[in-house]
C-alpha cells in the first residue's frame, strides 16, 4: 500500500477515536464544571427570587441547553441556582432591573473536548507515521526506494569544460608522457585499431598530496576538448545501501552519451575502493556494493566508446586488488614529489604573469624547496605576491619569496612572543649543530639557509638542498641520523644538558632507524631478514620482531656518538655559526661557507658502515 494512503488511514482512524473520546467526555462532564473543592454554593429558587426582588443580584449567566444558572450577588459571592425551563419572562424582568444577564457562551459543551480530540488525533497520526517510516528505512529492499531519489550532486550533473592543458602542468614529465597515449587514443583511435592494440581505458594516478593528480586529469580532458566529469570517492558512500552504486551507474551512463567522448575522474578513490574483507555484508555493505558496481562498469566499455576513467589516490597500498588488475586500473602512473628541475619548472609556470624584481632567483628557491609539492610551490609564490602587495611594492623581490616559503612550511613569524633568557642561545647552537654536521658529512646535502626566527611551534630551522637519488646506502642513512641528532649533541656539548627542542628530530631519526632495520635489512643480528609491514610482519614470530626492535636502539646510539664526536672536534666552527645566528637570526649559504672555510674535508669518521654491520 502506498505510504500516503497508509498515512491517511492512520489520520482518519486517530480522528475517529478522538471524536468518540470527546463525545464521552462531553456527556460525562458538566459544562463549566469546577473542581469539587471550589464549587459555588447552591441557591434555592425561592432564595433566588427573594434576592431578585431585593435587587441583590449583580449578574447571571445561563449557558445554552442548560437550566443551571451561575449567579453573582452584589456582595461578590457566586451561587448556582436551578431555574424553571423556558422561563424567559423572569430573565427579561431581571434584565430590566439592571442585572447583567448572559445567555449562551463561546464555550460550547462539546467544543473543548473536540479540540482536545483533534490534538490527540494529530499526535497519534504523527507518531504512527514516524514509526512506519523508521521501519521501512531499516528494512532492506524498502530502504532503496527513498535513496534512489538521491542522484548526483548538482556540480556533477553538468560536465565541466576544462581549460587546462599539459603545458600548464610541470614537475611530472613522466606522468604527462603516460597520459599522452590516452590523448592519442581519443583523437586517433584507428591508429591503434589497425594494429589490434587495446588502449587502456582507465588509469590510476597515485602519489603524495598536492603533486598535481587532479590537474593531470583536467589536462587530459582539456587537451582533447571533451567533457570532464568529476566525482570524489566520499560522494559515493552514503547511509543508504545502493546509493553509491546508483551514482556510479548514472555517471557512466551520462559519460557514454557524449558523442565526442568524456573523461570520468574519481578523486580519493580509496574512500570507496579499499580492499574488501572476508566477511559478508556488515557495516561496509554499502561501500562494497559501490565498489562492485564500479568494477562492473569498468568491464563494460565497448569497443567504440571514447570514455576514459581516471582515479587518484594517496594510498595505493590499501586499494582492492580487483580494481588494479589489467583491464581496469591496470595502468598505474606515479606522480611523485618534483625533483629540483621539476621545482624550477613549476615555479616558472606559477610565476608567469607575476612581476618579479631583478634580484629574484628561482633556481635558488628550487634548491631550497626540496620536499615541497607543486601545490606548496604555488602557494609559495602566492604568499610572496601577498607580501609584496602588503608592503606597497609593484614587484616581488627575493625577500618576499623567502618569507613566502617560510610561511608555507612553518607559518608566519611570531612577532609578539619573546624567548626566555638564554633560549635564543640554546636554539642558535641547536640549529648551528645541524648546519655544521650537514656541512662536514661527505654524503649529506650542504646547508643552504639557517634561521632562528620563531614560527609555529619551532624555534628555528635549517634548510638543506636535496640530491635526486634512487638508492641510499648505509652511509647515507647513517649521516641522515647524525645530522638529525646534531642539534641535541650541540646542546649537550655547550650547555651540558639537552632540551625539548630535539623532540621532532628524535621522532624523525627513530623512524629512519626503524625503517633501516625492519624494511632495508640493516640489522647486525637479523642480517637480510626484514619484518616489513602488514601481512609479512604478522608472519614473523614475536621473538624475531623483538630482536628487530632491539636493533633500532644501537643504530640511533651510534649516530648520536658520531654527532658528539664530530661537533666536539670542530667546536670553534660551531661557536662561530651560533654567534652569527644570535646576532643576525638568519644565515645564508655564503655565511656558512665563510665560517667553515679551512675545515678538513675528511672531518667525519662514521661508526656505522659495512664493517660495523658485519661485526
N, C-alpha and C positions, 0 to 999 in steps of 0.2 A: 504494500500500500504506500502511495507517495507520502512524503513527510508532511506536506501541507495539509492533506486530508486528515492524516492522523492527528496533527496538532489541533485542527478544527474540531474533531470529535472530542478531544480532551477538554477543550474550552466549553463546548456545549454541555458535556456531562458535568463538569465542575459548576457551571452556572445553574443547572437544574438542581444539583444538590444544595447549592447555596440558597436558591429561592425557597426550597422546601424548608430549610432550616430557618429562614427568615419568617415564613408563614407561621411556623410553630412558635417562633419567638413572639410574633405579634399576637397570637391567641392566648398565650400564657402570661404575658407581661402586661399589666395595666398601663395605659398611657400616662405619661407624666409621673410615673412611679418613682419614688424615692426610697432610699434605704429605710427599713423599719424603725431604726433608731431615731430618724429625723422626720417621720411622717407627721403632718399637721393634725391637730385635734379635730374631731368631727363636731359639726354644729347641727343640731336638730333643725327640722324645717320650721317648727314653731319659734325656736330661738332665732332662726334666720329672719322670719317675718317681723319679730319684735325688733331686731336690730335694724331692719329696713325702715320700719315706721319711725324709729328713733333717730334715723339718719346717721347710724354708726358704721355704715359700710362705705369703704373708700373705692374698691374696685372688685370686679367679678369676672372670672374667666371660665367659659364653658366650651370645651372642645367639641368639634363636630362628632356626631354619633355617640355622645355620652351625655348622661344627666347628672354627673358628679361635677359640681362647680367648685372652683377654688376661690375663696372669699378672703379679701384683705380688709380688716376692720380699721377704723380710724385710729385705734390705739397702736396699729402696726402689727397686730397678731394675724396669723394666717390660719384659716379654718377651711374645712371641706364640708359641703352640705349637699344632700341628695334632693334635687328639685323635681317637681312633677313634670312628666314628659309633655312636650309641646305646649308649655305654659308661656307663650310669647307675651301675653299681657303683663305678666309680672316683670318680665325683663324690660318691657317698654316703660313701665312705671318707674323701675329703678333708674333707667337711663334718664327719664325726665327729672328725677330727683337729683341728678348730678353724679350718679355713680358711673364710674368708668367700666362699661360693660364690653367685654371682648368675646365675640362668638367665633369659634374656629381658630386655627393657628397653622403656621408653616410646618409644624411638627406632626404630620400625619402619622397615625399609629403604625402604619406599615412601612413608612419611608426609612426610618433608622435601621430596622433590620434588613431592608433591601439593600441599602448602601453597604452595610457590613457584609452581606452575602456576595455582592459584586466584588468586593475587595478579596474575600476568601476565594472566590472563583478564579480571579486573575492570578492570585498567588499559587493556587493549586495547579493551574494550567502552566504557569512558568516553570515550576519545579518539575512537573511531569515532562515538559518538553526538554528541559536540561538533562534529565536522566536518560531519556530516549536518545538524545544526540550523543551523550557520552558513551553509551553502549554501542552505538553504531560506529563511532570513531575507533573504539577498541577492537571491534570485530575486524577480521582480515579482509574479505572482499569488499565490505561496505566502506572501509576506510579509504579506498582508492577513488571512489566517486567524487567526494569534495576535493581531493587532492589533484585530480586530473584537470581541474579548472585553473590550477596554478601553472600557467605557462612560463615561457621565458621572460626574463626581466625586460622592461621596455628598451633598454640600450642594446640588447642582443637581438631584438626582433628585426630592426633595420640594420643591414650590414654597413660597416664603415668603409669609407673610401680612403685608403692610406696614401699619404703624400710622402712617405719615407722611401728613400732609395738606398741601394747598397753603398752609394757614395757617401751617405750620411752615417754609415757605420764604420767605425775604426777600432783597431786594437784586437780584432779577432779574424785575421785573413783566412785562416784555415776553415772556420765555420762558414764564412761567406762563400768560399770555394765549394764547399759541400752543398750549400743551398742553391748555387748557380745551376747545378744539374737539374734541380726541380724546376727552375725557371725555363730551361731548355725543353723540359718535358711538356710544360704547359704551352709554350709558344710554338714548338715544332715536334709534336708527338709522332709524326710519320717517320722522323729520323730513327726513332727507337723501334717503332713497329716494323720497319723494314728489316731490321736485324733480329727480330724476335725477342728483343730485350723488354723486360718488365721493370719500369722505373718505380722505385719506392713511392708509395702514396702517402707515407707518414714518416715523420722524423721527430726524434726526441732530442731536445736541447737541454743539456744539464751542465751545471756549474754553480759557482758561488753566486750569491745575490748581488745584483747591480752590475753584472757583466754584459748585459745587452741582449738577453734572450728574447724578450718581448719586442725589442727594436728589430731584431733579425726577422722575426715572423712578420712584422709590419712591412719591412723592406721587401720581403718575398712577394707579398700581395701588391705592394706599390710598384715593384719592378715590372710585374706582368700586367698590372692595371685591372685586377679582378677584385670582387668584394671580399671583405675581411670580416669574418665572424669571430668574436672574442668571447670567451666564457671562462670563468675561474672554476677550479675544482670544488671550492666551497659552495658554489651555487648549485651543484648537482647533489648535494646531501641535504635532505630535508627530514622533518619528523615523520612525514607520511611515506609509507613504503610504496614505491612505484613512481614517485615524482621525478627523481633523478633520471630513471630510465626513460620516462616520457620526454624529458627535456633533451636527452641525448638523441632520441629518435627525431624530435622536432627540428633540432638544429641541423642534423644531417639531411633531413628531407628538404629543408629550405635551401641548403647549400647545393643540393643536387638539381634544384630547379633553375639555378643560374646557368644560362646558356654558355657564357664565356668562361665558366669555372669559378672556383671560390677557394679561399683558404680558411680552414677552421682552426682556431688557436685555443688550446686548453692551457691556461696558466695554473701553476701549482697543481699539477695533475696528481701529485702524491696524496692530496686530500681525499681522493676517491679511489685511487689505484694502488693502495697498499697491499702487500702480499696477504692473500686470504689464509685464514686459519683452517684447521681440520674440522672444527665444529660446524655443524649445520645451523643455519639461522642465527639466533642470538641477537645481541644488540647491534650487530653490524649487517643485518639483513638488507637494510636499505642501501648501504654502501656497496655491498656485494652484488645486489641486483643492478645497480647503476654500472658497476664495472663489467658485469656480464653483457649488458646491453652495448657498452662501448666496444667490447671485443667483437660482438656480432656485427656492429656497424662497420668496423674496420675490415672485416672479412667480406663485406657486401659491396665493395667497389666493383663497378662494372668496367669493362674494357674501354668504353667510350666516355667515361666520366672524367672530368677535369677538376677533381676535388683533391686538395692536399690538406692533410691533417698534421698540425704541428703541436707538440706538447712541450712544456717547460717544467723543470723541477730542480730543486736544490738537493734532493735526496733520492738519487737513482738507486741507492742500495736497498731501499725499502719497497721498491715497486714490485708488483706481482710479475713473476717470470712469464706468464702467459701474455702479458702486454708487450714484452720485449722480444718476443720471438720473431724471426723473419716473416714478412708478410704483414706485420702490424707495425710496431715501432722498432723494426729491425735496424734501421739506420739511426745511429746514436751519435750526436755531434757534441763534442766537449767545448764548452765556452768558458775558458779559464780566466783568471786574472791576467791583465795585459802585461806583456814584457816592457822593458824600458822603451824600445822603439814603438810598441803599441801605445804606451802612455803619451809619447810625443805626438803620435797621430791623433789620439783622442783630444789632447789639449788643443791641437791645431784646428780640429773640427769645431770645438766649442768656443774657441777664441775668435772664430770668424764673425765679423760684424761688431766686435768689441774694440774700442780704441785703445791700443796698447802703446805705452811710452817706449822710448828708445832703449831704456835700461832693462826691459823685460827679457828674461832669458828662459824660454820654455824648456830648453834642454836641461837646465839646472833643476827646474821644477819636476821634470820627468825622472831625473836621477833621485831626487829626494822623496818622491812619492811612491817608493816601492811598496807593493802590497795593497795599493788603493785600487778600487774598481772604477769602471767607467762612470758610474753614477756619482761616485765620490769626486772624481776629477771634474765632472760637470758642475757639481756643487761648489768645488773649489773656485772655479772661475766666476761663478755667480756671486759667491761671497766677496771675491775681490772687487767685482763691479759695485757691489753694495758699499764696500768700504770706501771706494773712490767717490761715489756719489755722496756718502755721508760727510766726507772731507771737503766737498765742493770742487773736486778736480774734474777736468774734462778728459783725462786719460787715466788708465790703470797703470800704476807703477809696480816695480818688483816687490816693494814692501806690502802692497795690497795682496799680491799672490801668496807671499809668505804668511801673512795673517789669515788669509782665507784657508790655507792648508791647515794651520793650527786650529782654526775654528771647526773645521770638518772633523779633525781627528780627536780633539780634546775639548772643544767648546771655547767660549770667549774667555779672555783673561779676567781674573778676579782682581778688580782694582781696589776694592774697599777692604779685602781680607789682608791682614797683616800677619806675617810669620812671627812666632815667638822668638825670644832672644836665643841666638845660636842655631836656629833651624835653617837659616839661609846657608850657613857654612856646611851643615850636615848634608843638605840637598846638593850643594855645589860639589863637595867631594864625592858624593854618590854618583852624580852624572859624569864627573871627570873620570871616575874609575871605569865606567862603561866605555867612554870615549878612548881612554888610553889603552885599555885591553884590546879593543877592536883595532886600534892602530898597530899594536905590536903583534897580534896574532897573524901569522902569514897567510892563512887561508880564509880569514874573515874579511868582509867588506869594510872599507875605511869609513870612519865617521865623517859626515858632511856638515852637520849642524848640531849644536847643543844649546839648550835653553833651560833656565831655571825659573821661568815665569809660571806662576800657579794658574792652572786651568783645570776645571772639572775637579776630579779627585786626585790629580797628580801634581807634584811639586816641580817636576822638570821632565825633560825628555831628550833623548839622544837619537838623531836620525842617521841611518846608515844607507848607503846605496845597496843594490842587490844585483848580484850576477845571475843571469839566467843560466841555470844548470839543470840537467835532467837527473843526475845522480849525486848523492852525498856519501862520502866515505867516512871512515871513523874519525879522521882529523877534523873534518868539517863539523860533525856532530859534537865532538868534544869542545871545539873552540866556541861554538854557539853557547854551550853551557858555561864556559869560562867567562865569556863576555856578559852573559846574563847575571852571573854571580859577582862580577867585578865591583858593582856598586856596593853590595853588602861587605865585600872584602875591604874596600877603601874605608868604609866607616870603622871596621874593626882595626885597621892599621892605624888610623889617625886618632880616633877617639877611644879606642879600647873597648868599645861596645857597639852593638848594632841596634837599628831602629825598625819600625814597622814599614819604612819606605820600600823595603825589598819584598813586600808581600806578593805583588804581581810577578816580580822576577822569579820568585821561588815556584810559583804556580807554573810558569812557562817552562822553567828548567826541568822541573819534575815531570812535566808532560813529555819533553824531549827524551829524557832518560827512560821513561816508561815505554815510549814508542820504540826506542832503540832495543830494548830487551824483548818486549812482547811481540813486536812486529818485524824487526830487522835482524833478529838473531844475534845481537851483540852482547852475549852473555858468556861469562867465564865458565860457569858450571853447566849450563844447558847447551852451549855450543850453537848448533844450527836449528835447534828446536824452538819454535815460536808458539806462543799461545794465541796470537791473533785476536779475533773478536767474534761474537755471535756464536754460531754452531761449533766452530772449531775450538773456541775457548771452552765450551761445555764438554767437549770430548776428552779433555785433559783431566788428569787426576788432581785432587786438591794439593797433594804433595808437590807436584810439578809446578802448579800455579804459585804455591808458597815460595818455592825456590826462585821463580821468576821475579816475584815481588821483592825478595831479599836482594836481588841483583841490582835493583834500582838505586838503593842507598849508596853502595860503593861508587857508582858512576858519578853521582852528584857530589860525593865527598871528594873524589879525585879532582873534579872541576873546581871545587872551592879551594882546595890546597894549591892548585896551579894559579888561581886568581890571586891568592895571597902572596905567593912567591913572585909572580910577575910584577905586581904593583909595588911590592916591597923593594925589589931591585931597581925600580925606576921611581923612587919616591920624589925626587926633585921635579920630574915632569908632572907627576900627579899634583904636587903643590902648586906648580905654575898654572896648570889648567884650572884648578879650583879657585885660585886667586883672581884669575881673569873673569871667571864666572861670577864671583861675588861682586866685582866692580862693574862688569858690563851686562850681566844677566843673559847675554846671548853670545855664542861663539860660532863663527863661520869656518869654512874649511881652511882658509888662509891662516886664521888664528891658531888652529890646531897644528898645522904644519910648522908654524913658527916655534911652537913650544917643543914639539917632538923632534925637531931637526937635530941631527947629530946622534940620535939614539942608535945603538947597534941593530942591524937588521935581524940577526939571529938572537933576539932577546927572549924568545919563548921556547921552553923545553917541556913539552907535554908529558904528563904522567900516563895518559891513556893512549894506546896505539896498538898496532898488531902484536908487538911483543907483550904488552900487558894482557891482552886478551888470550894469548897463547900460554901465559904463565899459569 
